[in-house]
Amino acid sequence: MSEHRPSDQPGEYDEFDEIVDAATDRDPDLAVIEAGSRTLRAQAGPAQGDGVPARPEDPEVDKALRTVEQELAGRWGETKLDPSVTRIKGLMDVLGDPQRAYPSIHITGTNGKTSTARMIEALLGAFDLRTGRYTSPHVQSITERISLDGAPISAERFIETYGDIKPYVEMVDAAQEYRLSFFEVLTGMAYAAFADAPVDVAVVEVGMGGTWDATNVIDASVAVVMPIDLDHTDRLGSTPGEIAVEKSGIIKPGSTVILAQQPVDAAQVMLKKAVDVDATVARAGMEFGVVAREIAVGGQLLTLRGLGGEYEQIFLPLYGAHQAQNASVALAAVEAFFGIGAQHARRLDMDTVRKAFASVSSPGRLEVVRRSPTVVLDAAHNPAGARAAAEAITESFGFSRLIGVVGSSDGKDVRGVLEALEPICSEIVVTQNSSFRALGADELAAVAVEVFGEDRVQVEPRLDDALEAAITLAEEESEFAGAGVLVTGSVITVGEARLLLRRR
């Protein structure tokens, strides 16, 4: 049996080479004080109620969770893929096809998947359905990827679920040419946990693509396609239309397709696939969409047109026009799940819809984690995401001066991301996160200097130093009382910054 994983490639959860310095001489709201912490992910979690769990307080549970993480990290990483669903189908077969024990809503696209999944989950939960949500990647804890009733499963349950399926994973490993990957095992865990709960409906985000993604062993009655743009072009295609071919694989016969606004070539691919499998299509801007939006304190106030009518006075505690569009997609998806459409036009209960949207959070997506100066985290990692973040920052915050902190992964279109940020950032501090996939700070800086100019770029290889430098720049002159900091470029960078700037 082949391992099919480079022997010199570390796991996903690498420790820092150095202990985070004791920072008693720094801003206590900025620095991680406890010397001796072994990894960023081991440090105290954020405030309660934001959907991101801390490390387990019980040392034995924490040790067991680390063991599971290490075993998972020893498999293929999420960036090393074999385009096949053979292994995951084999696992589902020996587990008794748990993914068929509940209906599903399946979500693909380039940007907005996780936020939309959270909105769908909140709406379904508000209508008294028990939900399971599977999303990736995680911001801080691996347990975030599998949620029940709107909350990540506990570390204890995560460990138990892994232990339950591990013998079957090993059985499939032995029968296949290559072992199950990190993502395939996690997908199996999610589907098993949902069946065991049991849930009334699963909200499932693809990992990458669609047709051969490990999640695509479900037979979802609703397929959601978020905006398609250029990302993972080495694996999915070099144009939106080519990428759409792969992503259209989640559209199943007789399903309903909720189609966010798309480039023309991507839309054509999706519509053709829907015709081929006799699926019903609802399109943003046609059958549903955003009627009106206005900025509100802590978010925005929306009027949405759904498949069954208009929904007014919807408060969404998230920033940006892109989140308003995500909300319209989520509403249409839930209406379709409940059978609302051209044949059965009726509106969902307005108060329930309002309550659901008002409860939505999306950690690491234009999330404010500190004030004076304001620090905003956004996990944009491609040009389209960076453009959306830049537009939302300009619209919702009105900073007099904005300092960017950017750390990216190798292989990303960092020039495109930096060009999107250049008009809104006065200066930029380039850095790198702890992942083995991180783009080196010096390499990122070389591109940043070409985009911003040398006098607007500062290099701080350590993320904690980069955050301190950016906050110092934002505070250094009284005339910049309205200055802020934007941390972006990678989900991993944002997750680690979130720990360093942990909320109290």
C-alpha positions as CSV (number, residue, x, y, z in Angstrom):
1,M,0.0,0.0,0.0
2,S,1.4,3.4,-1.0
3,E,1.3,6.4,1.4
4,H,1.1,8.9,-1.5
5,R,2.4,11.7,0.6
6,P,5.8,13.4,0.4
7,S,7.9,12.1,3.3
8,D,9.3,15.6,3.9
9,Q,5.9,17.2,4.1
10,P,4.8,18.0,7.7
11,G,1.2,17.7,9.0
12,E,-1.3,20.5,8.9
13,Y,-0.8,21.5,12.6
14,D,2.9,22.4,12.8
15,E,4.2,23.9,16.1
16,F,6.1,27.2,16.1
17,D,9.8,26.7,16.1
18,E,10.1,29.1,19.0
19,I,8.0,29.6,22.1
20,V,5.9,32.8,21.9
21,D,7.8,35.4,23.9
22,A,6.6,36.5,27.3
23,A,5.5,40.0,26.4
24,T,5.1,41.9,29.7
25,D,6.3,45.1,28.1
26,R,3.7,45.0,25.4
27,D,0.1,46.0,25.2
28,P,-1.7,43.4,27.3
29,D,-4.6,43.3,24.9
30,L,-2.2,42.5,22.1
31,A,0.4,40.0,23.3
32,V,0.0,36.4,24.4
33,I,1.5,36.6,27.8
34,E,2.0,33.0,28.8
35,A,5.5,31.9,28.0
36,G,5.9,28.2,27.4
37,S,2.8,27.7,25.2
38,R,3.7,25.0,22.7
39,T,1.5,26.1,19.8
40,L,-0.8,28.9,18.9
41,R,-3.7,26.5,18.8
42,A,-3.0,25.5,22.4
43,Q,-3.7,29.0,23.7
44,A,-6.9,30.3,25.3
45,G,-9.9,30.7,23.1
46,P,-12.0,33.7,22.3
47,A,-15.1,35.0,24.0
48,Q,-18.0,32.7,24.4
49,G,-20.8,32.6,21.9
50,D,-18.9,33.1,18.6
51,G,-18.9,29.5,17.5
52,V,-15.1,29.0,17.9
53,P,-14.2,26.6,20.7
54,A,-11.1,26.9,22.9
55,R,-8.8,24.0,23.7
56,P,-10.3,21.5,26.1
57,E,-9.7,22.5,29.8
58,D,-9.3,18.8,30.8
59,P,-5.6,17.9,30.2
60,E,-6.5,14.3,29.3
61,V,-9.1,15.3,26.8
62,D,-6.7,17.8,25.3
63,K,-4.0,15.2,25.0
64,A,-6.5,12.8,23.4
65,L,-7.6,15.5,20.9
66,R,-4.0,16.2,20.0
67,T,-3.4,12.5,19.4
68,V,-6.4,12.4,17.0
69,E,-5.1,15.6,15.2
70,Q,-1.7,14.1,14.8
71,E,-3.1,10.9,13.3
72,L,-5.2,12.9,10.9
73,A,-2.3,15.1,10.0
74,G,-0.3,12.1,9.1
75,R,-2.5,11.5,6.2
76,W,-2.7,13.3,2.9
77,G,-3.2,17.0,3.5
78,E,-6.1,19.0,2.0
79,T,-3.8,20.4,-0.7
80,K,-2.7,17.0,-2.0
81,L,-5.5,15.4,-3.8
82,D,-6.4,12.3,-5.9
83,P,-9.5,13.1,-8.0
84,S,-11.5,10.1,-6.9
85,V,-14.5,9.3,-4.6
86,T,-13.6,5.6,-4.6
87,R,-12.1,5.7,-1.1
88,I,-14.9,7.8,0.5
89,K,-17.5,5.5,-1.1
90,G,-15.7,2.5,0.3
91,L,-15.8,4.1,3.8
92,M,-19.5,5.0,3.5
93,D,-20.3,1.5,2.4
94,V,-18.6,-0.2,5.5
95,L,-20.2,2.4,7.8
96,G,-23.7,1.6,6.4
97,D,-24.1,4.7,4.3
98,P,-24.8,7.2,7.2
99,Q,-25.0,10.1,4.7
100,R,-28.3,8.7,3.5
101,A,-29.9,8.9,6.9
102,Y,-30.9,12.6,6.5
103,P,-31.6,15.1,3.7
104,S,-28.8,17.5,2.8
105,I,-28.1,20.9,1.3
106,H,-24.8,20.9,-0.6
107,I,-22.8,24.1,-1.2
108,T,-20.0,24.8,-3.7
109,G,-18.4,27.9,-5.2
110,T,-15.3,29.9,-4.7
111,N,-16.1,32.4,-2.0
112,G,-18.9,32.8,0.6
113,K,-19.5,29.1,1.2
114,T,-19.0,29.0,5.0
115,S,-20.9,32.2,5.7
116,T,-23.8,31.0,3.7
117,A,-23.7,27.6,5.3
118,R,-23.9,29.3,8.7
119,M,-26.9,31.4,7.6
120,I,-28.7,28.3,6.2
121,E,-28.0,26.5,9.5
122,A,-29.4,29.4,11.5
123,L,-32.6,29.5,9.4
124,L,-33.2,25.8,9.6
125,G,-32.6,25.8,13.3
126,A,-35.0,28.7,13.8
127,F,-37.7,26.5,12.3
128,D,-37.0,23.8,14.9
129,L,-34.9,21.4,12.7
130,R,-31.9,19.7,14.2
131,T,-29.0,20.6,12.0
132,G,-25.5,19.2,11.2
133,R,-23.0,21.5,9.5
134,Y,-19.8,20.5,7.8
135,T,-17.4,23.3,6.7
136,S,-13.7,23.8,6.1
137,P,-11.2,24.9,6.8
138,H,-11.4,25.8,10.5
139,V,-10.4,29.1,12.0
140,Q,-8.9,27.9,15.3
141,S,-10.1,24.4,16.3
142,I,-10.5,21.3,14.2
143,T,-13.8,20.6,16.0
144,E,-15.3,23.7,14.3
145,R,-15.6,21.7,11.1
146,I,-18.4,19.4,12.4
147,S,-21.3,21.3,14.1
148,L,-24.6,20.1,15.6
149,D,-27.4,22.6,16.3
150,G,-25.2,25.5,15.4
151,A,-22.3,24.7,17.8
152,P,-19.1,22.8,17.1
153,I,-19.1,19.3,18.5
154,S,-17.3,18.9,21.8
155,A,-13.7,17.6,21.9
156,E,-15.0,14.5,23.7
157,R,-17.5,13.8,20.9
158,F,-14.9,14.5,18.2
159,I,-12.5,12.0,19.8
160,E,-15.3,9.4,20.3
161,T,-16.5,9.7,16.7
162,Y,-12.9,9.2,15.4
163,G,-12.6,6.2,17.6
164,D,-15.9,4.8,16.3
165,I,-14.9,4.9,12.7
166,K,-11.2,4.3,13.0
167,P,-11.4,0.5,12.5
168,Y,-13.5,1.0,9.4
169,V,-11.0,3.6,8.1
170,E,-8.2,1.1,8.5
171,M,-10.2,-1.5,6.7
172,V,-10.7,0.8,3.7
173,D,-7.0,1.8,3.9
174,A,-6.0,-1.8,3.6
175,A,-8.2,-2.4,0.6
176,Q,-7.3,0.7,-1.4
177,E,-4.1,1.7,-3.3
178,Y,-3.9,4.8,-1.3
179,R,-5.0,5.5,2.3
180,L,-7.9,7.8,3.0
181,S,-6.9,11.4,3.2
182,F,-7.2,13.9,6.1
183,F,-10.3,15.4,4.5
184,E,-11.9,12.1,3.6
185,V,-11.6,10.8,7.2
186,L,-13.1,14.1,8.5
187,T,-15.9,13.8,6.0
188,G,-16.7,10.3,7.2
189,M,-16.6,11.5,10.8
190,A,-19.1,14.3,10.0
191,Y,-21.5,12.0,8.2
192,A,-21.3,9.4,11.0
193,A,-21.8,12.1,13.7
194,F,-24.8,13.5,11.9
195,A,-26.5,10.0,11.6
196,D,-25.7,9.3,15.3
197,A,-27.2,12.6,16.5
198,P,-29.5,12.2,14.6
199,V,-30.0,15.4,12.6
200,D,-33.0,16.4,10.5
201,V,-30.9,18.0,7.8
202,A,-27.2,18.3,7.0
203,V,-25.6,21.5,5.5
204,V,-22.4,20.4,3.7
205,E,-19.7,22.6,2.2
206,V,-17.5,21.0,-0.4
207,G,-13.8,21.0,0.3
208,M,-12.7,21.7,-3.3
209,G,-14.5,21.4,-6.6
210,G,-17.5,19.2,-6.6
211,T,-17.6,16.1,-8.7
212,W,-14.7,14.3,-7.0
213,D,-14.9,16.1,-3.7
214,A,-15.2,13.7,-0.8
215,T,-18.4,15.3,0.3
216,N,-20.1,14.4,-3.0
217,V,-21.4,11.0,-1.8
218,I,-24.6,12.7,-0.5
219,D,-27.7,13.0,-2.7
220,A,-28.7,16.6,-1.8
221,S,-32.1,17.8,-2.7
222,V,-30.8,21.4,-2.8
223,A,-27.5,22.3,-4.5
224,V,-26.1,25.8,-3.8
225,V,-23.5,27.3,-6.1
226,M,-21.8,30.4,-4.7
227,P,-20.0,32.8,-7.0
228,I,-17.3,31.1,-9.0
229,D,-13.9,32.8,-9.5
230,L,-10.3,31.9,-10.1
231,D,-8.8,29.8,-7.3
232,H,-7.1,26.4,-7.2
233,T,-6.6,26.9,-11.0
234,D,-3.9,24.2,-11.1
235,R,-6.5,21.6,-10.1
236,L,-9.9,23.0,-11.2
237,G,-9.3,25.0,-14.4
238,S,-8.1,28.3,-15.7
239,T,-11.4,30.0,-16.4
240,P,-14.7,30.3,-14.4
241,G,-16.3,28.1,-17.0
242,E,-13.8,25.3,-16.7
243,I,-14.0,25.5,-12.9
244,A,-17.8,25.4,-13.1
245,V,-17.7,22.0,-14.9
246,E,-16.1,20.4,-11.8
247,K,-18.3,22.3,-9.3
248,S,-21.5,21.4,-11.3
249,G,-20.9,17.8,-10.1
250,I,-23.0,18.4,-6.9
251,I,-26.1,19.0,-9.0
252,K,-28.2,15.8,-8.7
253,P,-31.2,14.6,-10.8
254,G,-34.4,16.3,-9.7
255,S,-32.7,18.6,-7.3
256,T,-33.2,22.4,-6.9
257,V,-30.1,24.6,-7.8
258,I,-29.7,27.9,-6.0
259,L,-27.4,29.8,-8.3
260,A,-25.6,32.9,-6.9
261,Q,-24.5,35.6,-9.4
262,Q,-21.9,34.1,-11.8
263,P,-19.6,34.9,-14.6
264,V,-21.4,34.2,-17.9
265,D,-19.4,31.1,-18.8
266,A,-19.9,29.6,-15.4
267,A,-23.6,30.3,-15.4
268,Q,-23.9,28.6,-18.8
269,V,-22.2,25.5,-17.5
270,M,-24.5,25.3,-14.5
271,L,-27.7,25.8,-16.5
272,K,-26.7,23.2,-19.0
273,K,-26.0,20.7,-16.2
274,A,-29.3,21.5,-14.6
275,V,-31.1,20.8,-17.9
276,D,-29.2,17.5,-18.4
277,V,-30.3,16.1,-15.0
278,D,-33.8,17.7,-14.9
279,A,-33.0,20.0,-12.0
280,T,-34.9,23.2,-11.2
281,V,-32.8,26.4,-11.1
282,A,-33.4,29.6,-9.1
283,R,-31.1,32.5,-10.0
284,A,-29.9,35.4,-8.0
285,G,-31.2,38.6,-9.6
286,M,-34.0,36.7,-11.2
287,E,-36.0,34.4,-9.0
288,F,-34.5,35.8,-5.7
289,G,-32.1,38.5,-4.6
290,V,-31.4,41.6,-2.5
291,V,-34.0,44.3,-3.0
292,A,-32.5,46.9,-0.6
293,R,-29.8,47.3,1.9
294,E,-28.6,50.0,4.2
295,I,-25.7,50.2,6.7
296,A,-26.7,49.7,10.3
297,V,-24.8,49.7,13.6
298,G,-23.0,46.4,13.8
299,G,-24.1,45.2,10.3
300,Q,-26.8,46.0,7.7
301,L,-30.6,46.1,7.3
302,L,-31.9,44.2,4.3
303,T,-35.0,43.6,2.2
304,L,-34.7,40.2,0.5
305,R,-36.8,38.8,-2.3
306,G,-37.1,35.1,-1.7
307,L,-38.8,32.4,-3.8
308,G,-42.0,33.0,-1.9
309,G,-42.1,36.7,-1.6
310,E,-40.3,39.7,0.1
311,Y,-38.8,39.7,3.6
312,E,-38.4,43.2,5.0
313,Q,-36.4,44.6,8.0
314,I,-33.9,41.8,8.1
315,F,-31.0,42.7,10.3
316,L,-27.8,40.9,9.4
317,P,-24.9,41.4,11.9
318,L,-22.2,41.0,9.1
319,Y,-20.6,43.6,6.9
320,G,-20.5,44.0,3.1
321,A,-22.7,43.7,0.0
322,H,-21.3,40.2,-0.5
323,Q,-22.8,39.1,2.8
324,A,-26.2,40.5,1.8
325,Q,-26.0,38.4,-1.4
326,N,-25.0,35.4,0.7
327,A,-28.1,36.0,2.9
328,S,-30.4,36.0,-0.2
329,V,-28.8,32.7,-1.4
330,A,-29.3,31.2,2.1
331,L,-32.9,32.3,2.3
332,A,-33.7,30.8,-1.2
333,A,-31.9,27.6,-0.3
334,V,-34.0,27.1,2.8
335,E,-37.2,28.0,0.9
336,A,-36.3,25.4,-1.7
337,F,-35.6,22.8,1.0
338,F,-39.1,23.5,2.4
339,G,-40.6,23.1,-1.1
340,I,-41.3,26.8,-1.7
341,G,-40.9,27.9,-5.3
342,A,-42.9,28.7,-8.4
343,Q,-45.4,25.9,-7.8
344,H,-45.8,26.5,-4.1
345,A,-45.2,30.2,-3.5
346,R,-45.6,31.0,0.2
347,R,-43.5,33.1,2.5
348,L,-41.7,31.7,5.5
349,D,-42.7,33.1,8.9
350,M,-41.2,36.7,8.9
351,D,-40.4,36.9,12.6
352,T,-38.6,33.5,12.5
353,V,-36.5,34.6,9.5
354,R,-35.6,37.9,11.2
355,K,-34.6,36.1,14.4
356,A,-32.5,33.6,12.5
357,F,-30.5,36.2,10.5
358,A,-30.0,38.4,13.6
359,S,-28.3,35.5,15.3
360,V,-25.7,34.8,12.5
361,S,-22.0,35.0,13.1
362,S,-19.1,34.2,10.8
363,P,-15.8,34.2,12.7
364,G,-12.9,35.5,10.7
365,R,-15.1,37.2,8.1
366,L,-14.8,40.9,8.6
367,E,-14.8,40.2,12.3
368,V,-13.9,43.0,14.7
369,V,-11.8,41.6,17.5
370,R,-10.5,44.8,19.1
371,R,-11.2,48.5,19.4
372,S,-8.9,51.5,19.9
373,P,-7.6,50.9,17.4
374,T,-10.1,48.7,15.6
375,V,-8.7,45.4,14.4
376,V,-10.7,43.5,11.7
377,L,-10.0,40.0,10.6
378,D,-10.9,38.7,7.2
379,A,-10.0,35.3,5.8
380,A,-9.9,36.5,2.1
381,H,-7.2,34.4,0.3
382,N,-7.9,35.1,-3.3
383,P,-8.5,38.4,-5.3
384,A,-12.3,38.1,-5.4
385,G,-12.4,37.7,-1.7
386,A,-10.0,40.6,-1.1
387,R,-12.0,42.9,-3.4
388,A,-15.2,42.1,-1.5
389,A,-13.4,42.7,1.8
390,A,-12.0,46.0,0.5
391,E,-15.4,47.2,-0.6
392,A,-17.0,46.3,2.7
393,I,-14.2,48.0,4.8
394,T,-14.6,51.2,2.8
395,E,-18.4,51.1,3.1
396,S,-18.8,50.1,6.7
397,F,-15.8,51.5,8.7
398,G,-14.6,54.8,7.3
399,F,-11.0,54.5,8.6
400,S,-8.9,57.5,8.2
401,R,-5.9,55.2,7.9
402,L,-5.8,51.5,7.5
403,I,-2.8,49.2,8.1
404,G,-2.9,45.8,6.5
405,V,-1.3,42.7,7.9
406,V,-1.0,40.0,5.3
407,G,0.2,36.5,5.5
408,S,-0.6,34.1,2.6
409,S,-0.2,30.5,1.6
410,D,2.2,29.5,-1.1
411,G,0.7,29.1,-4.6
412,K,-2.0,31.7,-4.1
413,D,-2.5,34.8,-6.3
414,V,-0.9,37.1,-3.8
415,R,-0.4,39.9,-6.4
416,G,-4.1,39.9,-7.1
417,V,-4.9,40.0,-3.3
418,L,-2.4,42.9,-2.7
419,E,-3.7,44.9,-5.7
420,A,-7.2,44.6,-4.2
421,L,-5.9,45.9,-0.9
422,E,-3.6,48.7,-2.2
423,P,-6.3,51.4,-2.6
424,I,-7.6,51.0,1.0
425,C,-4.3,50.4,2.9
426,S,-2.0,53.2,3.8
427,E,0.8,50.8,4.7
428,I,1.1,47.0,4.8
429,V,3.0,44.7,7.2
430,V,3.8,41.4,5.5
431,T,4.3,38.3,7.6
432,Q,3.8,34.5,7.6
433,N,1.8,32.1,9.6
434,S,3.0,28.8,11.2
435,S,1.8,26.5,8.5
436,F,4.3,24.6,6.3
437,R,2.3,26.0,3.4
438,A,2.9,29.6,4.4
439,L,4.5,31.9,1.8
440,G,7.7,33.3,3.2
441,A,7.6,36.8,4.4
442,D,10.5,37.9,2.2
443,E,8.9,36.4,-0.9
444,L,5.6,38.1,-0.1
445,A,7.4,41.4,0.6
446,A,9.0,41.3,-2.9
447,V,5.6,41.3,-4.5
448,A,4.2,43.8,-2.0
449,V,6.9,46.3,-2.8
450,E,6.0,46.1,-6.5
451,V,2.4,46.8,-5.7
452,F,2.6,49.3,-2.7
453,G,6.1,50.8,-3.1
454,E,9.0,50.2,-0.7
455,D,8.1,53.0,1.7
456,R,4.7,51.5,2.4
457,V,5.9,48.0,3.1
458,Q,7.2,46.6,6.4
459,V,8.4,43.0,6.9
460,E,7.8,41.1,10.2
461,P,8.3,37.4,9.8
462,R,6.7,36.6,13.1
463,L,2.9,37.2,13.2
464,D,2.9,38.5,16.8
465,D,5.5,41.1,15.8
466,A,3.5,42.0,12.7
467,L,0.4,42.6,14.7
468,E,2.2,44.7,17.2
469,A,3.9,46.7,14.4
470,A,0.5,47.4,12.7
471,I,-1.2,48.4,15.9
472,T,1.7,50.7,16.7
473,L,1.4,52.3,13.3
474,A,-2.3,52.8,13.8
475,E,-1.7,54.5,17.2
476,E,1.4,56.4,16.6
477,E,0.0,59.8,15.6
478,S,-3.0,61.5,17.2
479,E,-4.2,62.7,13.8
480,F,-5.0,59.1,12.9
481,A,-7.6,58.6,15.7
482,G,-9.7,56.8,13.2
483,A,-7.0,54.4,12.1
484,G,-7.6,50.6,12.0
485,V,-5.8,47.3,11.2
486,L,-7.0,44.7,8.7
487,V,-5.5,41.1,9.1
488,T,-6.0,39.0,6.0
489,G,-4.5,36.7,3.3
490,S,-5.2,33.3,4.8
491,V,-7.6,31.5,7.1
492,I,-4.6,30.2,9.0
493,T,-3.2,33.7,9.4
494,V,-6.6,34.9,10.7
495,G,-7.0,32.0,13.0
496,E,-3.6,32.5,14.6
497,A,-4.1,36.3,14.8
498,R,-7.5,35.6,16.5
499,L,-5.7,33.7,19.2
500,L,-3.0,36.4,19.6
501,L,-5.7,39.1,19.8
502,R,-8.0,36.9,21.8
503,R,-11.1,38.7,23.0
504,R,-11.6,39.1,26.7
